Amino acid sequence: MMGVKIAELKETLASDMKSEVENKKKKIRLDNFKPTDLKRLINNPNEQFEAIKKMIQPQNPEVETQNIEDVQEALF
């Protein structure tokens, strides 16, 4: 059902937003898996779940909080 909703929302986007979304989709690079990795993930659902969880988990930011605070103080 969610895919249908997203498809419907896509049709209602402004044309400039549509082109921006298309550009971002083109830049998405999928990870390449070796055949041995694929076999291991297919045979073990728990490992598959952990791999997916690792991919979607938020990563540490490249900029530390202290650096952001320093810049904010300098600007204001």
C-alpha positions in Angstrom: 0.0 0.0 0.0 2.8 2.4 0.8 4.2 2.1 -2.7 0.9 3.1 -4.2 0.7 6.2 -1.9 4.3 7.2 -2.9 3.4 6.8 -6.6 0.3 9.0 -6.1 2.4 11.6 -4.2 5.0 11.6 -7.0 2.3 12.8 -9.5 1.4 15.7 -7.3 4.9 17.1 -6.9 5.8 20.3 -8.6 7.9 19.8 -11.8 11.0 21.4 -10.3 10.8 19.0 -7.4 10.3 16.1 -9.7 13.5 16.9 -11.6 15.4 17.3 -8.3 14.2 13.9 -7.1 15.2 12.3 -10.4 18.7 13.8 -10.1 19.1 12.5 -6.6 17.9 9.0 -7.6 20.5 8.9 -10.4 23.3 9.7 -7.9 22.3 6.8 -5.5 24.9 4.1 -5.7 24.0 0.6 -4.6 26.6 -1.6 -2.8 28.0 -4.4 -4.9 28.0 -7.7 -3.1 30.3 -10.6 -3.8 28.5 -13.9 -4.7 29.8 -15.4 -1.4 28.3 -12.5 0.6 24.9 -12.9 -1.2 24.8 -16.6 -0.5 25.6 -16.0 3.1 22.9 -13.4 3.5 20.3 -15.5 1.6 21.0 -18.6 3.8 20.9 -16.7 7.1 17.9 -14.4 7.7 19.3 -13.1 11.0 22.5 -12.0 9.3 20.4 -10.4 6.6 18.4 -8.5 9.1 21.6 -7.3 10.8 23.1 -6.2 7.5 20.0 -4.2 6.7 19.9 -2.7 10.1 23.5 -1.6 9.8 22.7 0.0 6.4 19.8 2.1 7.6 21.1 3.0 11.0 22.2 6.7 11.3 25.9 7.2 11.1 28.0 9.5 13.1 28.0 13.0 11.7 31.1 14.2 9.9 31.0 17.5 11.8 31.3 17.3 15.6 28.9 19.2 17.8 31.6 21.3 19.3 32.6 22.6 15.8 29.0 23.5 15.1 28.8 25.4 18.4 32.0 27.2 17.7 30.8 28.3 14.3 27.4 29.5 15.7 29.2 31.6 18.3 31.5 33.1 15.6 28.5 34.0 13.4 26.3 35.5 16.1 
